[in-house]
């Protein structure tokens, strides 16, 4: 299967590539999906939305590294980088990612994403052999397509209930692909009030028990829900990303290790708005 693999590549002749997967856009909702199905919104208009890149300022903060802000324009809306009009595109997308990495000769590849993008960074971090580090922020492992209504379901899954069930079983989905965790480091950021909290804790335990992977699970013990966990703690997230890129240990003042590479954010960390 040949699929589109597009985005913005910021090339600085570095041997380190930071791939940023886009999260969901707030304007993408049930009404928007209805308008797409009704032909009231052009494909070009939807595609243009995907060129507003999340975390774009990272490319300015870490100006010595190459970046690729990869787009999720599938199913005429989005597809979690996993499905397109009722077809699984995981293997095809992974092949394109590998080709991109190899063509540019990157030695270190770091995947970053939040929510929908956090799912992609997790998935391809696990199955792509060229990835070295992963940072998944509040990954939406439930694959929450319900907010897009029946039109969204038609666009995403082409009314294929079996496909929808398959992609929403993340651990089961992994069994179809060659998971590789050797020489990789995984970092996850979530909060106790995030709707994906329990799913991530369960996945983290599964990956540790099944593959013995090197993970760092960072938990924010505040009342922040899904989006505020990102928007209200941007300085802390930037600090974590800096530590990941430079392979620095998570700072003791900001993170209390509970054992098993599970960390609780401290008051100084919470204060870093």
C-alpha positions as CSV (number, residue, x, y, z in Angstrom):
1,X,0.0,0.0,0.0
2,X,1.3,3.4,-1.0
3,X,0.4,6.2,1.4
4,X,1.2,9.9,1.6
5,X,4.0,10.8,4.1
6,X,4.2,14.5,4.3
7,X,5.1,17.3,6.8
8,X,7.7,20.0,7.4
9,X,11.3,18.9,7.4
10,X,13.7,21.3,9.1
11,X,17.1,20.1,8.0
12,X,20.3,21.4,9.7
13,X,22.8,18.7,8.8
14,X,22.4,17.0,12.2
15,X,22.6,13.3,12.7
16,X,19.8,13.6,15.2
17,X,16.2,13.7,14.0
18,X,13.2,14.7,16.2
19,X,9.9,13.6,14.8
20,X,6.9,15.4,16.1
21,X,3.4,13.8,15.6
22,X,0.5,16.1,15.6
23,X,-2.3,16.0,18.2
24,X,-6.0,16.6,17.5
25,X,-7.1,20.0,16.3
26,X,-10.0,21.5,18.3
27,X,-11.9,22.4,15.2
28,X,-12.1,18.7,14.2
29,X,-15.4,17.5,15.7
30,X,-18.6,15.9,14.8
31,X,-20.0,18.9,13.0
32,X,-16.7,19.3,11.0
33,X,-16.9,15.6,10.0
34,X,-20.5,16.0,8.9
35,X,-19.5,18.9,6.7
36,X,-16.7,16.8,5.1
37,X,-19.0,13.9,4.4
38,X,-21.6,16.4,2.9
39,X,-18.9,17.9,0.7
40,X,-19.2,21.3,2.3
41,X,-15.5,21.4,3.2
42,X,-12.9,20.8,0.6
43,X,-10.0,18.3,1.0
44,X,-7.6,21.1,0.5
45,X,-9.0,23.1,3.4
46,X,-8.7,20.1,5.7
47,X,-5.2,19.4,4.6
48,X,-4.2,23.0,5.2
49,X,-5.2,22.7,8.9
50,X,-2.6,20.0,9.3
51,X,0.2,22.5,8.4
52,X,-0.3,24.2,11.7
53,X,2.3,22.2,13.6
54,X,2.0,21.5,17.3
55,X,5.2,22.1,19.4
56,X,6.8,24.0,16.5
57,X,8.7,26.2,18.9
58,X,10.8,23.1,19.8
59,X,12.6,23.5,16.5
60,X,13.7,27.0,17.6
61,X,14.6,25.9,21.2
62,X,16.7,23.0,20.0
63,X,18.2,24.7,16.9
64,X,21.1,22.3,16.5
65,X,18.9,19.3,15.6
66,X,16.8,18.3,12.6
67,X,13.0,18.1,12.9
68,X,10.2,16.5,11.0
69,X,6.7,17.6,11.8
70,X,4.7,14.8,10.2
71,X,1.1,15.3,9.2
72,X,-1.9,13.1,9.9
73,X,-4.1,13.9,6.9
74,X,-5.7,10.5,6.4
75,X,-9.4,9.6,6.0
76,X,-10.1,13.1,4.7
77,X,-9.8,14.2,8.4
78,X,-7.1,12.4,10.4
79,X,-6.3,8.8,11.2
80,X,-4.1,8.5,14.3
81,X,-1.4,7.7,11.8
82,X,-2.9,4.2,11.9
83,X,-6.0,4.0,9.6
84,X,-7.2,5.6,6.4
85,X,-10.7,5.1,5.0
86,X,-11.1,1.7,6.6
87,X,-7.6,0.5,5.9
88,X,-4.8,-0.1,8.3
89,X,-1.7,1.9,7.3
90,X,0.6,1.0,10.1
91,X,3.0,-1.1,8.1
92,X,3.0,1.3,5.2
93,X,3.6,4.3,7.4
94,X,6.4,2.5,9.3
95,X,8.1,1.7,6.0
96,X,7.9,5.3,4.9
97,X,9.3,6.5,8.3
98,X,12.2,4.0,8.0
99,X,12.9,5.1,4.4
100,X,12.9,8.8,5.5
101,X,15.3,8.1,8.3
102,X,17.7,6.0,6.2
103,X,17.7,8.4,3.2
104,X,18.9,11.2,5.5
105,X,21.4,9.0,7.5
106,X,20.1,9.8,10.9
107,X,21.9,8.1,13.8
108,X,19.5,9.1,16.6
109,X,15.7,9.4,16.2
110,X,13.5,10.8,18.9
111,X,9.7,10.5,18.5
112,X,7.5,13.1,20.3
113,X,3.7,13.5,20.4
114,X,0.8,14.3,22.6
115,X,-2.7,12.8,22.8
116,X,-3.3,11.3,19.3
117,X,0.3,12.1,18.5
118,X,1.3,10.4,21.7
119,X,-0.3,7.2,20.4
120,X,1.7,7.5,17.2
121,X,5.0,8.2,19.0
122,X,4.4,5.1,21.2
123,X,3.3,2.8,18.4
124,X,6.2,3.6,16.0
125,X,8.7,3.9,18.8
126,X,7.9,0.3,19.6
127,X,7.9,-1.1,16.0
128,X,10.4,1.0,14.2
129,X,14.0,-0.3,14.5
130,X,15.6,3.0,13.9
131,X,14.0,4.9,16.8
132,X,16.2,5.5,19.9
133,X,13.9,7.5,22.2
134,X,10.2,8.1,22.6
135,X,8.3,10.8,24.5
136,X,4.5,10.1,24.6
137,X,2.4,12.8,26.4
138,X,-1.0,11.9,27.6
139,X,-1.4,9.3,24.8
140,X,-5.0,8.6,23.9
141,X,-4.7,4.9,23.8
142,X,-8.5,4.5,23.7
143,X,-8.4,5.9,20.2
144,X,-11.3,8.3,21.1
145,X,-13.2,8.6,17.8
146,X,-16.7,8.9,19.4
147,X,-16.5,12.8,19.4
148,X,-16.6,12.7,15.6
149,X,-19.9,10.9,15.4
150,X,-21.2,8.7,12.7
151,X,-19.6,10.7,9.9
152,X,-16.2,10.4,11.6
153,X,-16.7,6.6,12.0
154,X,-17.5,6.4,8.3
155,X,-14.4,8.4,7.3
156,X,-12.1,6.5,9.7
157,X,-13.3,2.9,9.5
158,X,-15.6,2.8,6.4
159,X,-18.2,1.3,8.8
160,X,-15.9,-1.7,9.5
161,X,-16.7,-2.5,13.1
162,X,-14.0,-5.2,13.2
163,X,-11.3,-2.7,12.2
164,X,-12.5,-0.2,14.8
165,X,-12.4,-2.9,17.5
166,X,-8.9,-3.9,16.4
167,X,-7.3,-0.5,16.6
168,X,-8.9,0.2,20.0
169,X,-7.1,-2.8,21.5
170,X,-3.6,-1.2,21.5
171,X,-1.8,-4.1,23.2
172,X,-3.5,-6.6,20.9
173,X,-2.6,-4.5,17.9
174,X,1.1,-4.6,18.8
175,X,1.1,-8.4,18.5
176,X,0.8,-8.1,14.8
177,X,4.1,-6.2,14.5
178,X,7.7,-6.9,15.4
179,X,8.1,-4.9,18.6
180,X,11.8,-3.9,19.3
181,X,12.9,-2.3,22.5
182,X,16.6,-3.0,22.6
183,X,18.7,0.2,22.9
184,X,15.6,2.3,23.2
185,X,14.3,4.6,26.0
186,X,10.7,5.4,26.5
187,X,9.3,8.4,28.5
188,X,5.6,8.9,29.2
189,X,3.9,11.9,30.8
190,X,0.3,11.7,32.1
191,X,-1.8,12.8,35.1
192,X,-4.1,11.0,37.5
193,X,-7.1,12.9,36.1
194,X,-6.3,12.2,32.4
195,X,-8.9,9.9,30.8
196,X,-6.1,7.8,29.4
197,X,-4.3,7.4,32.7
198,X,-5.3,3.8,33.5
199,X,-4.8,2.7,29.9
200,X,-1.2,4.0,30.0
201,X,-0.4,2.5,33.3
202,X,-1.7,-0.8,32.0
203,X,0.3,-0.6,28.8
204,X,3.4,0.4,30.7
205,X,3.1,-2.7,32.9
206,X,2.4,-4.9,29.9
207,X,5.5,-3.6,28.0
208,X,7.7,-4.1,31.0
209,X,6.4,-7.6,31.7
210,X,6.3,-8.7,28.0
211,X,9.5,-7.0,26.7
212,X,11.4,-5.6,29.6
213,X,11.6,-2.2,28.0
214,X,13.4,0.8,29.5
215,X,10.5,3.1,30.5
216,X,10.1,6.3,32.6
217,X,6.5,7.0,33.6
218,X,6.0,10.6,34.8
219,X,2.7,11.3,36.7
220,X,1.2,14.7,37.5
221,X,-0.8,14.4,40.7
222,X,-3.0,17.5,40.0
223,X,-6.6,18.0,39.0
224,X,-5.6,18.9,35.5
225,X,-7.4,16.9,32.8
226,X,-6.3,15.9,29.3
227,X,-5.5,19.1,27.5
228,X,-4.5,21.2,30.6
229,X,-1.9,18.6,31.4
230,X,-0.1,19.9,28.3
231,X,-1.1,23.5,28.0
232,X,-0.7,24.4,31.7
233,X,2.7,22.7,32.2
234,X,4.6,23.7,29.0
235,X,7.7,24.8,30.8
236,X,7.9,21.4,32.7
237,X,7.3,19.5,29.4
238,X,10.1,21.5,27.7
239,X,12.4,20.6,30.6
240,X,11.6,16.9,30.2
241,X,12.2,17.1,26.5
242,X,15.5,18.8,27.1
243,X,16.5,16.0,29.5
244,X,15.4,13.3,27.0
245,X,17.3,14.9,24.1
246,X,20.5,15.3,26.1
247,X,20.1,12.0,27.9
248,X,20.1,13.7,31.3
249,X,18.5,12.0,34.4
250,X,15.2,13.4,35.5
251,X,16.0,16.0,38.1
252,X,15.4,14.9,41.8
253,X,13.9,18.2,42.7
254,X,11.2,17.9,40.1
255,X,10.4,14.2,40.1
256,X,10.1,11.8,43.0
257,X,10.9,8.2,41.9
258,X,8.4,5.7,43.4
259,X,10.3,2.7,42.1
260,X,10.3,0.9,38.8
261,X,11.1,4.1,36.9
262,X,7.7,5.6,37.9
263,X,8.0,9.2,38.9
264,X,5.6,11.6,40.7
265,X,5.9,15.3,39.8
266,X,6.8,17.4,42.9
267,X,5.5,20.8,43.9
268,X,8.5,22.6,42.2
269,X,7.6,20.7,39.0
270,X,3.9,21.6,39.3
271,X,4.9,25.3,39.8
272,X,6.7,25.4,36.4
273,X,3.8,26.7,34.4
